[in-house]
Amino acid sequence: MIKKLLAPITVALALGLVFSSIEEVSAAAECKADSDCKAGEYCILALTPHVCKAPQEAGAPCKRDVVCASKKCDMAAGVCK
């Protein structure tokens, strides 16, 4: 009985290690400020996790004017104008 359970338990533990390491990589990729991004990109704080993107078009989520292509964010609605 124990021998039959050994293989599935080993696989489950291995998958757990893989997924936990993937989470660490994606967490490390999250930007905190515009300086974390490449030239021409901004840290989009309105997205979770925060990601670096080029200026957003109208209707995209925003919290700051700089992330919008129009440089105008409707702060109340949270979208680019």
N, C-alpha and C positions, 0 to 999 in steps of 0.2 A: 504494500500500500504506500509506504513512504517513498519507495523508488519511483512509483508512478507520479507522485506529486513533485518530485525533485526537479524534473525538467520544466514544468510550467512555472514553478516558483523561481527558478533561475532566469527564465525568459522575462518574467514580470520584473524582477530586480534589475535586469539589464536595461529594459525599456525605461524603467524609472530613472536610471542614471542618465540615459540619453536625453530624455525629455527635460530633466532638471538642468542639464548643461545647455540645452537649446534656450531655455528661459534666461539663463545667465547671459548668453550672447545677445539676445534681443534686448535685455535690460541695459546692457552696456552700450547698445547702439542708439538708445534714446538720447535726444539732444536736450540740453538744459538752457542753452542760449544760442544766439545767432552765430557766435564765434565757434561753435561746435560743427557748423555746416560749411560746405564748400562755397566758393565764390558764386554769387547769384542766387543762393538759396537762403531760406530763413527757417528758423525753428518754429514749427506750427504748434503752438501751445494749446490750441483748441482741440487737437486730436490726442487720443490716448492709445498707445504711448506717443509722446511728442516725437515728431519726425521732421527731417529736413526736406523741404520742397521749394520749388521755384514759386514766385508770387502766384497767388490763386486767382481764379476768375470769379466773376459775380456769382453769388450764391454759395460759395465755399465757406466752411466754418472759419471764423477768425476771432481773435481777441485783441489784435493790434493792427493799426493801419498799414504797417510796413509789409505784412504778409499778403496783402491784396495787390493785384496788378494795377488797380485804379488808385491805390494808396488811400482808400476810404473803406473803413470797416464800420458797419452799423453795430456799435457795441451792444445796444439794447437787444437786438435780434441775434447777434453773434454770427453774422454773415457778411461777406464782402459785397460792396455795392457795385 
